[in-house]
Amino acid sequence: MIKLIVGKKGSGKTKYLIDTANDSIKKVKGHVVFIDYDNSHMFQIDYRVRFMSIKEYKIYDDVGFYGYLCGIIASNYDIETIYIDSLYRISQCELTQLQTFFSNLDMLEMKYNVSFVFNISCDLDQMPEFMKKYTIVNL
C-alpha cells in the first residue's frame, strides 16, 4: 500500500507521520523505517523504528532516492513499512515529475510487500491525477 498524507505547510503532517510510525511499531512483526531529510525529528521516533537521515547520503533526485529505497529493501527482507517525511526536499522534484517514481514504487510494493507512507505539502485539489489512486489522508 502507498499512503499519502496531504496538507498545507503547518497542518500537522509530520506529527501525524511520526505518531503513525511510532504506533505501527507496536503492531508489526517486521521492521519499520522512518526516512527524513535531516536529523531534526530523530528523538521523536521510537527507538525500535529505524531512523535514517537522507541528507548524509547526498541524494538529490527521485532516481537516486528510488535506488536508496531499493537498497534498504534488499538489505532487510523483513521491512513492513517505510515512512518518508519531506519527499519534495529529498527528490527535489515537483509532484508532477514523480509519475515514474510512483509507478516504480507500485512494483516494489507488490513484489516485496512493503508499504510506503509519505507526507506531501500540497492542497488536495492540486494533487496530480496519477497520485489520486493512493490512500490519501487529508489534513
PECORWO-V640653 format. One record per pair of residues at least 24 apart in sequence whose ideal C-beta (glycine too) atoms are under 8 Angstrom apart, sorted by the first residue. I is the first residue (numbers start at 1). J is the second residue. D is the distance in Angstrom with one decimal. If there is no record, write none. Layout:
BEGIN
i: {I/I}
j: {J/J}
d: {D/D}
END
This chain:
BEGIN
i: {1/1/1/1/2/2/2/2/2/2/2/2/2/2/3/3/3/3/3/3/3/3/4/4/4/4/4/4/4/4/4/4/5/5/5/5/5/5/5/6/6/6/6/6/6/6/6/6/6/7/7/7/7/8/8/8/9/11/12/13/13/13/13/14/14/14/16/16/16/17/17/17/17/18/18/18/20/20/21/21/21/21/21/21/22/22/24/24/25/28/28/29/30/30/30/31/31/31/31/32/32/32/32/32/33/33/33/33/33/34/34/34/35/35/35/35/35/36/36/37/37/37/37/41/49/54/59/60/61/61/61/62/62/62/62/62/62/62/63/65/65/65/66/66/66/69/69/69/70/73/73/73/77/79/79/80/80/80/81/81/81/81/82/82/82/82/83/84/84/84/84/85/86/87/87/87/88/88/95/95/95/95/95/96/98/98/99/99/102/102/102/103}
j: {109/115/116/135/102/105/106/109/115/116/117/118/134/135/115/116/117/118/134/135/136/137/117/118/119/120/127/131/134/135/136/137/117/118/119/120/136/137/139/119/120/122/123/124/127/136/137/138/139/119/121/138/139/121/122/123/121/139/139/119/120/121/139/41/85/119/119/137/139/83/85/117/119/44/45/85/83/117/45/46/49/81/83/117/46/49/80/81/49/80/81/80/78/79/80/76/78/79/80/79/80/81/82/83/72/79/81/82/83/82/83/85/82/83/84/85/90/85/86/85/86/89/90/85/83/90/90/92/91/92/93/91/92/93/97/98/100/101/101/90/91/101/101/104/105/105/108/116/108/108/112/114/112/112/114/113/114/115/114/115/116/117/114/115/116/117/117/116/117/118/119/119/119/118/119/120/120/121/120/122/127/128/131/128/128/131/128/130/130/131/134/130}
d: {6.8/4.6/7.7/6.2/7.1/6.0/7.0/6.1/7.3/4.9/7.9/7.6/4.6/7.2/7.0/7.2/4.6/7.3/6.5/4.4/7.6/6.9/8.0/5.4/7.8/5.5/7.9/6.4/5.2/7.1/5.0/7.2/6.9/6.8/4.3/6.9/7.9/4.7/6.5/7.7/5.2/6.2/7.9/5.6/6.5/5.8/6.9/5.3/7.0/7.9/7.1/6.4/3.5/6.7/7.9/6.7/5.2/4.4/5.5/3.9/7.6/7.0/5.6/6.8/5.6/6.1/7.3/7.2/6.3/5.6/5.7/6.7/4.8/5.2/6.4/8.0/7.1/6.7/6.5/7.3/5.5/7.6/4.5/7.7/4.5/6.8/7.9/5.9/5.3/4.7/6.8/7.3/4.3/6.0/3.9/6.0/5.1/4.9/6.6/7.6/6.4/5.2/7.8/7.2/6.2/5.9/7.4/4.6/7.0/7.9/4.6/7.4/6.5/6.9/4.9/7.0/7.5/4.6/6.4/7.0/4.3/4.4/5.7/6.8/8.0/5.2/6.6/5.7/6.1/5.7/6.7/4.2/8.0/5.1/7.3/5.8/7.6/4.2/7.8/5.4/5.5/7.5/5.8/5.5/7.5/7.6/6.9/8.0/7.0/6.6/5.3/5.9/7.5/7.9/5.6/7.8/6.8/6.6/7.1/4.4/7.5/6.4/6.3/7.3/5.3/7.4/4.8/6.7/6.9/4.8/7.6/5.7/7.5/5.1/7.4/5.8/7.5/6.7/6.9/6.3/6.8/5.3/6.8/5.1/7.8/7.9/7.2/4.9/6.5/6.7/7.8/7.9}
END
